[in-house]
Amino acid sequence: MIPIRSQTPYGGGWAVTEAARRTLGEEIYVGGRLNRKLLAGRVFSDPAELSALNALVHPAVMEDFERWCGRQSGADYVVLESAILFEAGLEGYVDRTIAVTAPIDVRIARTCLRDGASAEEVRRRIAVQLDEEELRRRADYTLVNINLGELEYEVARLDKLLRDENRKHSA
């Protein structure tokens, strides 16, 4: 199994929680839990708030990722999942990048279902991300996430390629 780090630093025990409360307001936490819908509504409609959030979150995410990687001895490789890797300037922390794409209408529908967000809210989020053409251009590999069976096949193929590449570099 390949270790994947995709946890966000808004929850219990992360130092960024208090900084987020001070910067973005206590109301972004309800009962000690992040109110993601309120947070998204605020930051994706206000570039200054998005910038403030990113300034808090990205250093904490990468500090956590580096510590976590140190505990993954023996893994063929590790994965950092990030929807905005390039936008955040984090590509220098990784050896390879993989873009996972889907048609815009599929992305919107999936995100609405997952987050309970409106299509307009999701469009605001997408607006601050790289467009698909630029994402594909900058990534080392691209996976298309439409058909689960095809995606699983492509992931297995890429996994083999990355394991083989790692073994060559380790030899």
C-alpha positions in Angstrom: 0.0 0.0 0.0 1.3 3.5 -0.9 1.0 6.0 1.9 -1.1 9.0 0.9 -1.2 12.3 2.9 -4.4 14.3 2.2 -5.4 15.4 5.7 -6.2 19.1 6.1 -4.8 21.1 9.0 -8.1 22.7 10.2 -9.0 20.1 12.7 -8.0 18.9 16.2 -4.5 19.5 17.4 -3.0 21.5 14.6 -1.4 24.8 15.5 -3.1 26.4 12.5 -6.5 26.1 14.1 -5.9 28.9 16.5 -4.3 31.1 13.9 -7.3 30.5 11.6 -9.7 31.5 14.4 -7.8 34.7 15.0 -7.5 35.5 11.3 -10.8 34.4 9.9 -13.0 34.5 13.0 -14.4 32.1 15.6 -17.5 31.5 13.6 -15.6 29.3 11.1 -15.6 26.7 13.9 -18.9 25.3 15.3 -18.7 23.0 18.2 -14.9 22.7 17.7 -15.4 21.6 14.0 -14.6 23.5 10.9 -17.6 25.0 9.2 -16.3 24.2 5.7 -19.3 25.7 3.9 -18.9 29.0 5.6 -15.2 29.1 5.2 -15.5 28.3 1.5 -18.2 30.9 1.0 -15.9 33.5 2.5 -12.5 32.7 1.0 -13.6 31.9 -2.5 -15.5 35.2 -2.8 -12.7 37.3 -1.2 -9.2 37.0 -2.6 -7.7 38.7 0.5 -9.3 36.1 2.8 -8.2 33.3 0.5 -4.6 34.6 0.6 -4.7 34.9 4.4 -6.0 31.3 4.7 -3.4 30.0 2.3 -0.6 31.8 4.2 -1.7 29.9 7.3 -2.5 26.5 5.8 0.3 25.8 3.3 3.3 26.1 5.6 1.5 23.9 8.2 0.5 21.3 5.5 4.1 21.1 4.3 5.6 20.9 7.8 3.2 18.1 8.6 3.9 16.4 5.2 7.7 16.4 5.8 7.3 14.9 9.3 4.9 12.3 8.0 7.2 11.4 5.1 10.0 10.8 7.7 7.8 8.0 9.2 7.2 6.2 5.9 10.4 4.3 5.7 10.2 1.3 3.4 7.5 2.8 1.2 8.2 2.7 -2.6 6.9 6.2 -2.7 4.5 8.5 -0.9 1.7 10.7 -2.3 0.8 14.3 -1.3 -2.8 14.9 -2.4 -3.4 18.6 -3.2 -6.1 20.2 -5.4 -3.9 23.3 -5.7 -0.3 22.0 -5.7 0.9 24.3 -8.4 -1.2 27.4 -7.4 0.3 27.1 -3.9 3.9 26.7 -5.2 4.3 23.3 -3.5 5.5 21.4 -6.6 9.1 21.8 -5.3 8.3 19.5 -2.4 7.6 16.5 -4.7 9.5 14.5 -7.3 6.6 13.9 -9.6 3.2 15.4 -10.2 0.0 13.8 -11.2 -3.0 15.8 -12.4 -6.4 14.1 -11.9 -8.9 15.7 -14.3 -12.6 15.3 -15.2 -14.9 17.4 -17.3 -16.0 20.5 -15.6 -19.7 19.4 -15.3 -18.6 16.2 -13.6 -16.3 18.1 -11.2 -19.1 20.5 -10.3 -21.7 17.7 -9.7 -19.3 15.6 -7.6 -18.3 18.6 -5.5 -21.9 19.7 -5.0 -22.8 16.2 -3.8 -19.7 15.8 -1.6 -19.8 19.2 0.1 -23.5 20.2 -0.2 -22.4 23.3 -2.1 -24.2 25.0 -4.8 -22.9 24.9 -8.4 -22.1 28.6 -8.2 -20.0 28.0 -5.0 -18.1 25.3 -6.7 -17.5 27.5 -9.8 -15.9 30.1 -7.5 -13.6 27.4 -6.1 -12.7 26.2 -9.6 -12.0 29.8 -10.7 -9.0 30.1 -8.4 -7.5 26.8 -9.7 -5.4 26.3 -12.8 -7.4 25.6 -16.0 -7.2 22.0 -17.2 -4.9 22.7 -20.1 -2.3 24.4 -17.9 -2.7 21.7 -15.2 -2.0 19.0 -17.8 1.0 21.0 -19.2 2.6 21.3 -15.8 2.0 17.8 -14.5 4.3 14.9 -15.1 1.3 12.5 -15.5 -2.4 13.0 -16.0 -5.2 10.7 -15.0 -8.8 11.2 -16.2 -11.4 10.4 -13.6 -14.6 9.7 -15.4 -14.9 5.9 -15.5 -13.9 4.1 -12.3 -12.8 0.9 -14.1 -10.5 2.9 -16.5 -9.2 5.0 -13.7 -8.3 2.0 -11.6 -6.4 0.5 -14.6 -4.5 3.8 -15.2 -3.7 4.1 -11.5 -2.3 0.6 -11.4 -0.2 1.3 -14.5 1.1 4.5 -13.1 1.8 2.8 -9.7 3.9 0.2 -11.5 5.8 2.9 -13.4 6.5 4.9 -10.3 7.6 1.8 -8.3 9.9 0.7 -11.2 11.3 4.3 -11.4 12.0 4.3 -7.7 13.8 1.0 -7.8 16.1 2.2 -10.6 17.0 5.3 -8.6 17.5 3.3 -5.4 19.8 0.8 -7.1 
